[in-house]
Amino acid sequence: MTEEIRNGYEQADWQKHYDDNDLAWDLGEVAQPFVRLWEDNVLQPGTLIVPGCGQGHEVIYFAERGFRVTGVDYSPGAVKLLGESLKHKDLNAQVLHRDFFELETAHDQGYDAMLEQTFFCAIRPDQRPAYVETVSRILKSGGLLFGLFYETGEEGGPPFNTTEADIRNHFSGAFDIERLEKCSFSSEKRKDKEWLAVLRKKPENQTG
Ligand SMILES: C[S@@+](CC[C@H](N)C(=O)[O-])C[C@H]1O[C@@H](n2cnc3c(N)ncnc32)[C@H](O)[C@@H]1O
């Protein structure tokens, strides 16, 4: 096991993928489960944040549907690609060049929803409590965390394996689990390996 795999990625490791145009994780389009959630009226337009957004296919998809979207990524390569796509499409969305875990307090309770797509598996497992803390901080009470969690079934990472138990253990304190199921319409290479989750932030006085 290489040092990189044992320790996860630093910002420079991600940026190198953008420098080398090596974006193996990128589906090249919005992930179909998000299209389903939208078409099934699970989601209503509002403020939406997408951490670790990469090229931001989801940012674009939801900006086109009337959401006020904020994409966050700490790799300049991702920010540049998404900025160019938005400009090309003449679309409005905010793109922040930031470490998700260091979002300023101005973002606190600022979002109706957060979209998860290959970000939870991209961070080191020891950063997962900080993920839960940050999403709990920036969502409004009753806000939704929805997305896809990647069960790679493999050791090391990124991507780091995420099981159903991991999701329940990390999120059930601060979130009600409204939906958690193996996704039946994942992309071919993630078939049977994604958990589709719809989690609702509990009111502050009900967290435990
Ligand atoms: C596996 S890629 C996924 C990109 C995108 N979500 C997708 O599915 O195409 C992970 C992304 O998260 C970004 N990232 C990793 N850690 C981050 C952090 N702490 N704050 C912000 N972005 C981060 C990386 O720069 C990279 O663009």
The ligand as a Gaussian input file, in Angstrom:
#p B3LYP/6-31G(d) Opt

LIG

0 1
 C      -13.532000      12.334000      -6.430000
 S      -13.619000      14.027000      -6.843000
 C      -15.352000      14.185000      -7.105000
 C      -15.770000      15.388000      -7.910000
 C      -17.283000      15.468000      -8.202000
 N      -18.067000      15.403000      -6.991000
 C      -17.709000      14.367000      -9.151000
 O      -18.388000      13.432000      -8.725000
 O      -17.365000      14.454000     -10.332000
 C      -13.386000      14.806000      -5.256000
 C      -13.308000      16.314000      -5.330000
 O      -13.305000      16.815000      -3.995000
 C      -12.374000      17.877000      -3.894000
 N      -12.007000      17.967000      -2.476000
 C      -11.382000      17.015000      -1.716000
 N      -11.257000      17.437000      -0.442000
 C      -11.809000      18.679000      -0.381000
 C      -12.007000      19.621000       0.666000
 N      -11.590000      19.378000       1.919000
 N      -12.651000      20.773000       0.378000
 C      -13.086000      21.027000      -0.888000
 N      -12.910000      20.193000      -1.924000
 C      -12.292000      19.021000      -1.676000
 C      -11.259000      17.505000      -4.855000
 O      -10.544000      18.639000      -5.270000
 C      -12.058000      16.858000      -5.992000
 O      -12.403000      17.803000      -6.979000

